[in-house]
Amino acid sequence: YILMSQVLCNSLVKLVHPIKRSLSDPGPISDSGREADVVPNREDWLVTSMLVMLCAYLVANVVPFFEELTVLIGALIGGPISLGIPALFTIRARKLGKVEYGRAEHLWLHGLIGLTAIIMVLGLASGVDSLFVKWDTFGYPFECHCIECAEL
């Protein structure tokens, strides 16, 4: 969560608090001249980080099947991000003449795309099965699911 939230917070800070340059100083923002090199204001970063953390807490507690939801999301995007998209980019780069590789690598990349599809289907089936098996145990949002509490 902490690593992924940094990327999200960085994007949100840039979206909500765009970098303002004065008309009297239209020069580059940093030595490299890239806006990405600008460090956001600490207060903006703190507020954005706290709001992201609060939203994550609320979603984790409001959605009674949060664990199963993360399994479904992971099944749908985990394989493509780590295997499928890089393989597709490499195949596309070859078509554009940017990368050269042999027939074995070409078959391997298509095998990765097939493996991605298999991982997505099996992960999705497992997540949906887990969701339906536990459906009766889910309570209302913010409800205590403690087994020991239920016995009292």
C-alpha positions as semicolon CSV with decimal commas, in nm:
position;residue;x (nm);y (nm);z (nm)
1;Y;0,000;0,000;0,000
2;I;0,269;0,248;0,099
3;L;0,464;0,218;-0,227
4;M;0,157;0,235;-0,450
5;S;0,007;0,524;-0,255
6;Q;0,318;0,734;-0,320
7;V;0,261;0,711;-0,695
8;L;-0,108;0,787;-0,653
9;C;-0,041;1,081;-0,420
10;N;0,218;1,224;-0,657
11;S;-0,031;1,216;-0,944
12;L;-0,309;1,364;-0,732
13;V;-0,092;1,647;-0,601
14;K;0,007;1,738;-0,958
15;L;-0,356;1,717;-1,070
16;V;-0,510;1,913;-0,783
17;H;-0,226;2,159;-0,725
18;P;-0,074;2,234;-1,067
19;I;0,271;2,388;-1,076
20;K;0,231;2,764;-1,102
21;R;0,498;2,970;-1,272
22;S;0,495;3,344;-1,268
23;L;0,483;3,537;-1,593
24;S;0,798;3,723;-1,492
25;D;0,994;3,393;-1,466
26;P;0,897;3,169;-1,759
27;G;1,228;2,982;-1,739
28;P;1,271;2,611;-1,674
29;I;1,141;2,472;-1,348
30;S;1,450;2,267;-1,271
31;D;1,800;2,209;-1,406
32;S;1,665;1,950;-1,648
33;G;1,366;2,169;-1,738
34;R;1,112;1,900;-1,654
35;E;0,802;1,958;-1,443
36;A;0,837;1,607;-1,300
37;D;1,147;1,718;-1,111
38;V;0,953;1,968;-0,901
39;V;0,898;1,865;-0,540
40;P;0,541;1,935;-0,429
41;N;0,459;2,157;-0,135
42;R;0,479;1,963;0,196
43;E;0,136;2,071;0,312
44;D;-0,024;1,966;-0,017
45;W;0,152;1,631;0,004
46;L;0,043;1,578;0,367
47;V;-0,321;1,659;0,297
48;T;-0,327;1,442;-0,016
49;S;-0,157;1,149;0,162
50;M;-0,396;1,170;0,455
51;L;-0,700;1,180;0,224
52;V;-0,576;0,878;0,028
53;M;-0,513;0,690;0,353
54;L;-0,859;0,783;0,484
55;C;-1,023;0,670;0,159
56;A;-0,833;0,340;0,169
57;Y;-0,943;0,284;0,530
58;L;-1,305;0,362;0,449
59;V;-1,312;0,135;0,144
60;A;-1,148;-0,148;0,340
61;N;-1,408;-0,118;0,614
62;V;-1,717;-0,029;0,413
63;V;-1,683;-0,314;0,165
64;P;-1,748;-0,628;0,370
65;F;-1,584;-0,851;0,109
66;F;-1,270;-0,638;0,070
67;E;-1,033;-0,936;0,068
68;E;-1,228;-1,103;-0,213
69;L;-1,249;-0,772;-0,398
70;T;-0,870;-0,737;-0,391
71;V;-0,838;-1,096;-0,518
72;L;-1,065;-1,011;-0,812
73;I;-0,878;-0,689;-0,890
74;G;-0,543;-0,865;-0,862
75;A;-0,659;-1,145;-1,092
76;L;-0,776;-0,900;-1,354
77;I;-0,476;-0,665;-1,357
78;G;-0,184;-0,855;-1,200
79;G;-0,109;-1,084;-1,494
80;P;-0,150;-0,825;-1,766
81;I;0,066;-0,568;-1,590
82;S;0,352;-0,807;-1,515
83;L;0,340;-1,039;-1,818
84;G;0,095;-0,941;-2,090
85;I;0,155;-0,571;-2,145
86;P;0,537;-0,595;-2,163
87;A;0,503;-0,880;-2,414
88;L;0,256;-0,681;-2,622
89;F;0,480;-0,373;-2,613
90;T;0,777;-0,581;-2,728
91;I;0,579;-0,734;-3,015
92;R;0,454;-0,387;-3,114
93;A;0,808;-0,247;-3,098
94;R;0,921;-0,521;-3,337
95;K;0,644;-0,432;-3,582
96;L;0,760;-0,069;-3,569
97;G;1,120;-0,175;-3,632
98;K;1,249;-0,063;-3,291
99;V;1,343;-0,412;-3,162
100;E;1,483;-0,720;-3,332
101;Y;1,450;-1,074;-3,196
102;G;1,434;-1,427;-3,327
103;R;1,156;-1,678;-3,376
104;A;1,209;-1,839;-3,034
105;E;1,163;-1,506;-2,857
106;H;0,855;-1,436;-3,069
107;L;0,700;-1,768;-2,965
108;W;0,797;-1,702;-2,603
109;L;0,623;-1,361;-2,607
110;H;0,306;-1,511;-2,751
111;G;0,329;-1,784;-2,487
112;L;0,342;-1,512;-2,219
113;I;0,027;-1,357;-2,362
114;G;-0,144;-1,697;-2,347
115;L;-0,020;-1,750;-1,992
116;T;-0,158;-1,408;-1,900
117;A;-0,502;-1,509;-2,025
118;I;-0,487;-1,837;-1,829
119;I;-0,379;-1,658;-1,509
120;M;-0,662;-1,406;-1,549
121;V;-0,928;-1,672;-1,606
122;L;-0,812;-1,898;-1,322
123;G;-0,766;-1,606;-1,081
124;L;-1,105;-1,465;-1,168
125;A;-1,271;-1,806;-1,126
126;S;-1,100;-1,853;-0,789
127;G;-1,200;-1,505;-0,672
128;V;-1,563;-1,544;-0,779
129;D;-1,580;-1,890;-0,618
130;S;-1,436;-1,754;-0,292
131;L;-1,683;-1,465;-0,302
132;F;-1,983;-1,695;-0,345
133;V;-1,863;-1,942;-0,080
134;K;-1,826;-1,667;0,181
135;W;-2,126;-1,458;0,070
136;D;-2,342;-1,559;0,369
137;T;-2,071;-1,461;0,619
138;F;-2,048;-1,099;0,503
139;G;-2,223;-0,853;0,723
140;Y;-2,308;-0,489;0,688
141;P;-2,038;-0,225;0,647
142;F;-1,837;-0,161;0,966
143;E;-1,994;-0,467;1,129
144;C;-1,773;-0,674;1,360
145;H;-1,679;-1,006;1,201
146;C;-1,494;-1,138;1,504
147;I;-1,567;-1,507;1,567
148;E;-1,506;-1,475;1,940
149;C;-1,745;-1,178;1,961
150;A;-2,019;-1,374;1,786
151;E;-1,995;-1,653;2,047
152;L;-2,062;-1,408;2,332
